[in-house]
Amino acid sequence: MNRKPLKSSKLRAAGYDEGLRLMEIEFVNGDVYEYKAVSPELYRQLISSPSPNSFFEDKIEESFSGKRTGKVAKSGVADAFDDLFGVRSNDS
């Protein structure tokens, strides 16, 4: 499933399969969750929202139970960026 990038501090990307009514959300930590029985309109609202994270928390997280399906590894570019700015995935 192709995912579209989101401008969000917690969500990296979202993808949707209209035939299955299945939405995938990729979080910035690399976790990927799928949400079933999501309408195409709800997905469109998420990807066009000026605040995808708030929309996700208000409309999706509270209404749908997500299932973790995997984790996306960070790229070497992401690791270099983190090294440059002193960010580590295990930092609190």
N, CA, C and O atoms as a GROMACS GRO file, in nm:
protein
  368
    1MET      N    1   0.085  -0.118   0.000
    1MET     CA    2   0.000   0.000   0.000
    1MET      C    3   0.089   0.124   0.000
    1MET      O    4   0.180   0.136   0.082
    2ASN      N    5   0.063   0.213  -0.090
    2ASN     CA    6   0.138   0.339  -0.094
    2ASN      C    7   0.086   0.431   0.014
    2ASN      O    8  -0.034   0.445   0.035
    3ARG      N    9   0.179   0.495   0.082
    3ARG     CA   10   0.143   0.589   0.188
    3ARG      C   11   0.180   0.730   0.144
    3ARG      O   12   0.282   0.752   0.078
    4LYS      N   13   0.097   0.825   0.183
    4LYS     CA   14   0.124   0.966   0.154
    4LYS      C   15   0.184   1.030   0.280
    4LYS      O   16   0.136   1.007   0.391
    5PRO      N   17   0.288   1.109   0.262
    5PRO     CA   18   0.350   1.176   0.378
    5PRO      C   19   0.254   1.274   0.443
    5PRO      O   20   0.173   1.338   0.377
    6LEU      N   21   0.265   1.285   0.575
    6LEU     CA   22   0.185   1.379   0.652
    6LEU      C   23   0.276   1.478   0.721
    6LEU      O   24   0.387   1.443   0.764
    7LYS      N   25   0.231   1.601   0.733
    7LYS     CA   26   0.307   1.703   0.807
    7LYS      C   27   0.259   1.699   0.951
    7LYS      O   28   0.162   1.766   0.986
    8SER      N   29   0.328   1.622   1.033
    8SER     CA   30   0.286   1.599   1.170
    8SER      C   31   0.407   1.563   1.254
    8SER      O   32   0.505   1.507   1.204
    9SER      N   33   0.400   1.596   1.381
    9SER     CA   34   0.510   1.562   1.470
    9SER      C   35   0.507   1.416   1.514
    9SER      O   36   0.608   1.364   1.561
   10LYS      N   37   0.393   1.349   1.499
   10LYS     CA   38   0.380   1.210   1.542
   10LYS      C   39   0.349   1.112   1.431
   10LYS      O   40   0.379   0.993   1.443
   11LEU      N   41   0.289   1.159   1.322
   11LEU     CA   42   0.250   1.073   1.211
   11LEU      C   43   0.340   1.101   1.091
   11LEU      O   44   0.355   1.216   1.051
   12ARG      N   45   0.398   0.997   1.034
   12ARG     CA   46   0.485   1.014   0.918
   12ARG      C   47   0.406   1.005   0.788
   12ARG      O   48   0.427   1.085   0.697
   13ALA      N   49   0.314   0.905   0.778
   13ALA     CA   50   0.244   0.883   0.652
   13ALA      C   51   0.117   0.803   0.675
   13ALA      O   52   0.099   0.739   0.779
   14ALA      N   53   0.027   0.809   0.575
   14ALA     CA   54  -0.097   0.732   0.580
   14ALA      C   55  -0.126   0.676   0.443
   14ALA      O   56  -0.100   0.740   0.341
   15GLY      N   57  -0.180   0.554   0.441
   15GLY     CA   58  -0.219   0.491   0.316
   15GLY      C   59  -0.358   0.432   0.331
   15GLY      O   60  -0.408   0.413   0.442
   16TYR      N   61  -0.422   0.405   0.215
   16TYR     CA   62  -0.560   0.358   0.220
   16TYR      C   63  -0.588   0.263   0.106
   16TYR      O   64  -0.546   0.286  -0.008
   17ASP      N   65  -0.659   0.154   0.136
   17ASP     CA   66  -0.708   0.060   0.036
   17ASP      C   67  -0.860   0.069   0.037
   17ASP      O   68  -0.925   0.020   0.129
   18GLU      N   69  -0.916   0.133  -0.066
   18GLU     CA   70  -1.060   0.158  -0.067
   18GLU      C   71  -1.139   0.029  -0.076
   18GLU      O   72  -1.245   0.017  -0.015
   19GLY      N   73  -1.090  -0.069  -0.151
   19GLY     CA   74  -1.160  -0.196  -0.164
   19GLY      C   75  -1.174  -0.270  -0.032
   19GLY      O   76  -1.277  -0.330  -0.003
   20LEU      N   77  -1.069  -0.264   0.048
   20LEU     CA   78  -1.070  -0.330   0.180
   20LEU      C   79  -1.116  -0.237   0.292
   20LEU      O   80  -1.140  -0.282   0.404
   21ARG      N   81  -1.128  -0.108   0.261
   21ARG     CA   82  -1.160  -0.005   0.363
   21ARG      C   83  -1.060  -0.012   0.479
   21ARG      O   84  -1.095  -0.007   0.596
   22LEU      N   85  -0.933  -0.024   0.439
   22LEU     CA   86  -0.824  -0.042   0.534
   22LEU      C   87  -0.728   0.076   0.525
   22LEU      O   88  -0.682   0.112   0.416
   23MET      N   89  -0.698   0.136   0.639
   23MET     CA   90  -0.605   0.248   0.644
   23MET      C   91  -0.483   0.208   0.724
   23MET      O   92  -0.494   0.144   0.829
   24GLU      N   93  -0.367   0.245   0.674
   24GLU     CA   94  -0.242   0.225   0.746
   24GLU      C   95  -0.188   0.361   0.789
   24GLU      O   96  -0.192   0.458   0.714
   25ILE      N   97  -0.138   0.365   0.911
   25ILE     CA   98  -0.073   0.485   0.963
   25ILE      C   99   0.068   0.446   1.002
   25ILE      O  100   0.090   0.351   1.076
   26GLU      N  101   0.164   0.522   0.951
   26GLU     CA  102   0.305   0.505   0.989
   26GLU      C  103   0.341   0.621   1.081
   26GLU      O  104   0.328   0.738   1.045
   27PHE      N  105   0.385   0.586   1.200
   27PHE     CA  106   0.422   0.686   1.300
   27PHE      C  107   0.570   0.722   1.284
   27PHE      O  108   0.646   0.647   1.224
   28VAL      N  109   0.610   0.836   1.338
   28VAL     CA  110   0.749   0.880   1.322
   28VAL      C  111   0.847   0.785   1.389
   28VAL      O  112   0.964   0.782   1.351
   29ASN      N  113   0.804   0.706   1.487
   29ASN     CA  114   0.893   0.609   1.550
   29ASN      C  115   0.907   0.482   1.467
   29ASN      O  116   0.980   0.390   1.505
   30GLY      N  117   0.838   0.476   1.352
   30GLY     CA  118   0.848   0.362   1.261
   30GLY      C  119   0.737   0.260   1.276
   30GLY      O  120   0.721   0.174   1.189
   31ASP      N  121   0.659   0.267   1.383
   31ASP     CA  122   0.548   0.173   1.401
   31ASP      C  123   0.444   0.194   1.291
   31ASP      O  124   0.414   0.307   1.253
   32VAL      N  125   0.389   0.082   1.241
   32VAL     CA  126   0.284   0.087   1.141
   32VAL      C  127   0.161   0.017   1.200
   32VAL      O  128   0.170  -0.097   1.246
   33TYR      N  129   0.049   0.086   1.196
   33TYR     CA  130  -0.077   0.032   1.246
   33TYR      C  131  -0.179   0.032   1.133
   33TYR      O  132  -0.177   0.119   1.046
   34GLU      N  133  -0.268  -0.068   1.135
   34GLU     CA  134  -0.378  -0.069   1.039
   34GLU      C  135  -0.510  -0.053   1.112
   34GLU      O  136  -0.528  -0.100   1.225
   35TYR      N  137  -0.601   0.014   1.045
   35TYR     CA  138  -0.733   0.042   1.098
   35TYR      C  139  -0.835  -0.005   0.996
   35TYR      O  140  -0.831   0.036   0.880
   36LYS      N  141  -0.927  -0.093   1.038
   36LYS     CA  142  -1.026  -0.152   0.948
   36LYS      C  143  -1.157  -0.074   0.952
   36LYS      O  144  -1.187  -0.003   1.048
   37ALA      N  145  -1.235  -0.088   0.843
   37ALA     CA  146  -1.368  -0.028   0.828
   37ALA      C  147  -1.364   0.124   0.831
   37ALA      O  148  -1.453   0.189   0.885
   38VAL      N  149  -1.258   0.181   0.773
   38VAL     CA  150  -1.243   0.327   0.765
   38VAL      C  151  -1.300   0.373   0.631
   38VAL      O  152  -1.268   0.317   0.526
   39SER      N  153  -1.384   0.474   0.636
   39SER     CA  154  -1.445   0.524   0.512
   39SER      C  155  -1.341   0.602   0.430
   39SER      O  156  -1.247   0.658   0.486
   40PRO      N  157  -1.360   0.603   0.299
   40PRO     CA  158  -1.269   0.682   0.214
   40PRO      C  159  -1.270   0.830   0.253
   40PRO      O  160  -1.166   0.897   0.248
   41GLU      N  161  -1.386   0.881   0.293
   41GLU     CA  162  -1.397   1.022   0.331
   41GLU      C  163  -1.313   1.053   0.456
   41GLU      O  164  -1.249   1.157   0.462
   42LEU      N  165  -1.314   0.964   0.553
   42LEU     CA  166  -1.234   0.985   0.674
   42LEU      C  167  -1.085   0.989   0.640
   42LEU      O  168  -1.010   1.071   0.693
   43TYR      N  169  -1.043   0.899   0.552
   43TYR     CA  170  -0.902   0.900   0.508
   43TYR      C  171  -0.870   1.031   0.437
   43TYR      O  172  -0.766   1.092   0.465
   44ARG      N  173  -0.954   1.076   0.348
   44ARG     CA  174  -0.930   1.202   0.275
   44ARG      C  175  -0.923   1.320   0.373
   44ARG      O  176  -0.840   1.410   0.356
   45GLN      N  177  -1.009   1.318   0.474
   45GLN     CA  178  -1.005   1.426   0.573
   45GLN      C  179  -0.874   1.424   0.650
   45GLN      O  180  -0.818   1.530   0.680
   46LEU      N  181  -0.825   1.305   0.683
   46LEU     CA  182  -0.698   1.295   0.755
   46LEU      C  183  -0.583   1.354   0.673
   46LEU      O  184  -0.507   1.437   0.722
   47ILE      N  185  -0.570   1.310   0.549
   47ILE     CA  186  -0.454   1.354   0.471
   47ILE      C  187  -0.463   1.500   0.429
   47ILE      O  188  -0.361   1.560   0.394
   48SER      N  189  -0.582   1.559   0.432
   48SER     CA  190  -0.594   1.701   0.397
   48SER      C  191  -0.604   1.791   0.520
   48SER      O  192  -0.614   1.913   0.508
   49SER      N  193  -0.601   1.731   0.637
   49SER     CA  194  -0.614   1.810   0.760
   49SER      C  195  -0.491   1.898   0.784
   49SER      O  196  -0.379   1.853   0.762
   50PRO      N  197  -0.512   2.022   0.829
   50PRO     CA  198  -0.397   2.107   0.863
   50PRO      C  199  -0.324   2.057   0.988
   50PRO      O  200  -0.209   2.093   1.012
   51SER      N  201  -0.392   1.973   1.067
   51SER     CA  202  -0.332   1.914   1.186
   51SER      C  203  -0.364   1.765   1.190
   51SER      O  204  -0.453   1.722   1.263
   52PRO      N  205  -0.290   1.685   1.111
   52PRO     CA  206  -0.319   1.541   1.104
   52PRO      C  207  -0.316   1.471   1.239
   52PRO      O  208  -0.396   1.381   1.264
   53ASN      N  209  -0.224   1.511   1.327
   53ASN     CA  210  -0.216   1.445   1.456
   53ASN      C  211  -0.343   1.468   1.538
   53ASN      O  212  -0.397   1.373   1.596
   54SER      N  213  -0.391   1.591   1.544
   54SER     CA  214  -0.514   1.621   1.617
   54SER      C  215  -0.633   1.549   1.556
   54SER      O  216  -0.717   1.495   1.628
   55PHE      N  217  -0.640   1.548   1.423
   55PHE     CA  218  -0.749   1.477   1.355
   55PHE      C  219  -0.744   1.329   1.389
   55PHE      O  220  -0.847   1.269   1.420
   56PHE      N  221  -0.625   1.270   1.383
   56PHE     CA  222  -0.608   1.128   1.416
   56PHE      C  223  -0.655   1.100   1.559
   56PHE      O  224  -0.731   1.006   1.582
   57GLU      N  225  -0.611   1.180   1.653
   57GLU     CA  226  -0.648   1.158   1.794
   57GLU      C  227  -0.798   1.174   1.815
   57GLU      O  228  -0.857   1.097   1.891
   58ASP      N  229  -0.861   1.271   1.750
   58ASP     CA  230  -1.002   1.300   1.772
   58ASP      C  231  -1.096   1.205   1.697
   58ASP      O  232  -1.200   1.165   1.750
   59LYS      N  233  -1.061   1.170   1.574
   59LYS     CA  234  -1.154   1.098   1.487
   59LYS      C  235  -1.120   0.951   1.464
   59LYS      O  236  -1.209   0.871   1.432
   60ILE      N  237  -0.995   0.915   1.478
   60ILE     CA  238  -0.956   0.778   1.444
   60ILE      C  239  -0.918   0.698   1.568
   60ILE      O  240  -0.973   0.590   1.592
   61GLU      N  241  -0.826   0.750   1.645
   61GLU     CA  242  -0.775   0.678   1.761
   61GLU      C  243  -0.888   0.642   1.859
   61GLU      O  244  -0.887   0.534   1.918
   62GLU      N  245  -0.982   0.733   1.876
   62GLU     CA  246  -1.092   0.710   1.971
   62GLU      C  247  -1.201   0.620   1.915
   62GLU      O  248  -1.277   0.561   1.992
   63SER      N  249  -1.211   0.608   1.782
   63SER     CA  250  -1.322   0.534   1.721
   63SER      C  251  -1.284   0.398   1.663
   63SER      O  252  -1.371   0.313   1.644
   64PHE      N  253  -1.157   0.377   1.636
   64PHE     CA  254  -1.113   0.253   1.572
   64PHE      C  255  -1.001   0.190   1.654
   64PHE      O  256  -0.915   0.259   1.707
   65SER      N  257  -1.005   0.059   1.663
   65SER     CA  258  -0.893  -0.008   1.731
   65SER      C  259  -0.790  -0.043   1.625
   65SER      O  260  -0.820  -0.110   1.526
   66GLY      N  261  -0.669   0.002   1.646
   66GLY     CA  262  -0.560  -0.023   1.553
   66GLY      C  263  -0.485  -0.148   1.590
   66GLY      O  264  -0.478  -0.188   1.707
   67LYS      N  265  -0.429  -0.210   1.488
   67LYS     CA  266  -0.348  -0.330   1.507
   67LYS      C  267  -0.208  -0.302   1.453
   67LYS      O  268  -0.192  -0.265   1.336
   68ARG      N  269  -0.108  -0.320   1.537
   68ARG     CA  270   0.030  -0.297   1.493
   68ARG      C  271   0.068  -0.407   1.396
   68ARG      O  272   0.057  -0.526   1.428
   69THR      N  273   0.113  -0.368   1.278
   69THR     CA  274   0.145  -0.465   1.174
   69THR      C  275   0.294  -0.471   1.143
   69THR      O  276   0.337  -0.559   1.069
   70GLY      N  277   0.372  -0.381   1.197
   70GLY     CA  278   0.515  -0.384   1.170
   70GLY      C  279   0.584  -0.256   1.211
   70GLY      O  280   0.527  -0.169   1.278
   71LYS      N  281   0.709  -0.248   1.170
   71LYS     CA  282   0.790  -0.132   1.201
   71LYS      C  283   0.877  -0.103   1.079
   71LYS      O  284   0.935  -0.194   1.020
   72VAL      N  285   0.885   0.024   1.043
   72VAL     CA  286   0.968   0.069   0.932
   72VAL      C  287   1.101   0.114   0.989
   72VAL      O  288   1.105   0.197   1.079
   73ALA      N  289   1.208   0.061   0.937
   73ALA     CA  290   1.341   0.101   0.984
   73ALA      C  291   1.374   0.241   0.935
   73ALA      O  292   1.334   0.281   0.825
   74LYS      N  293   1.447   0.314   1.018
   74LYS     CA  294   1.491   0.447   0.976
   74LYS      C  295   1.598   0.433   0.869
   74LYS      O  296   1.675   0.337   0.867
   75SER      N  297   1.602   0.529   0.781
   75SER     CA  298   1.704   0.530   0.677
   75SER      C  299   1.835   0.585   0.733
   75SER      O  300   1.838   0.644   0.841
   76GLY      N  301   1.942   0.565   0.660
   76GLY     CA  302   2.071   0.620   0.699
   76GLY      C  303   2.066   0.772   0.706
   76GLY      O  304   2.135   0.833   0.788
   77VAL      N  305   1.986   0.833   0.620
   77VAL     CA  306   1.970   0.978   0.620
   77VAL      C  307   1.906   1.022   0.752
   77VAL      O  308   1.949   1.121   0.811
   78ALA      N  309   1.805   0.949   0.797
   78ALA     CA  310   1.739   0.983   0.924
   78ALA      C  311   1.836   0.970   1.040
   78ALA      O  312   1.837   1.053   1.130
   79ASP      N  313   1.919   0.864   1.038
   79ASP     CA  314   2.018   0.847   1.144
   79ASP      C  315   2.119   0.962   1.144
   79ASP      O  316   2.157   1.012   1.250
   80ALA      N  317   2.162   1.004   1.024
   80ALA     CA  318   2.257   1.115   1.014
   80ALA      C  319   2.195   1.244   1.067
   80ALA      O  320   2.261   1.322   1.135
   81PHE      N  321   2.069   1.267   1.035
   81PHE     CA  322   1.997   1.385   1.085
   81PHE      C  323   1.992   1.382   1.238
   81PHE      O  324   2.018   1.482   1.303
   82ASP      N  325   1.957   1.264   1.293
   82ASP     CA  326   1.950   1.251   1.439
   82ASP      C  327   2.087   1.274   1.502
   82ASP      O  328   2.096   1.339   1.607
   83ASP      N  329   2.192   1.223   1.440
   83ASP     CA  330   2.327   1.245   1.492
   83ASP      C  331   2.363   1.392   1.491
   83ASP      O  332   2.422   1.443   1.586
   84LEU      N  333   2.327   1.461   1.384
   84LEU     CA  334   2.358   1.602   1.369
   84LEU      C  335   2.290   1.685   1.478
   84LEU      O  336   2.351   1.778   1.532
   85PHE      N  337   2.165   1.652   1.509
   85PHE     CA  338   2.089   1.732   1.605
   85PHE      C  339   2.080   1.668   1.743
   85PHE      O  340   2.008   1.717   1.829
   86GLY      N  341   2.152   1.560   1.763
   86GLY     CA  342   2.158   1.499   1.895
   86GLY      C  343   2.031   1.430   1.938
   86GLY      O  344   2.005   1.417   2.058
   87VAL      N  345   1.951   1.384   1.842
   87VAL     CA  346   1.826   1.315   1.873
   87VAL      C  347   1.851   1.165   1.864
   87VAL      O  348   1.911   1.117   1.768
   88ARG      N  349   1.805   1.093   1.961
   88ARG     CA  350   1.818   0.948   1.961
   88ARG      C  351   1.680   0.889   1.989
   88ARG      O  352   1.604   0.945   2.067
   89SER      N  353   1.648   0.777   1.925
   89SER     CA  354   1.515   0.717   1.941
   89SER      C  355   1.490   0.672   2.084
   89SER      O  356   1.374   0.658   2.122
   90ASN      N  357   1.593   0.649   2.164
   90ASN     CA  358   1.571   0.607   2.302
   90ASN      C  359   1.577   0.724   2.399
   90ASN      O  360   1.572   0.703   2.521
   91ASP      N  361   1.587   0.847   2.349
   91ASP     CA  362   1.582   0.964   2.436
   91ASP      C  363   1.440   0.985   2.485
   91ASP      O  364   1.344   0.953   2.414
   92SER      N  365   1.427   1.038   2.605
   92SER     CA  366   1.293   1.066   2.657
   92SER      C  367   1.261   1.213   2.645
   92SER      O  368   1.152   1.256   2.684
   0.00000   0.00000   0.00000
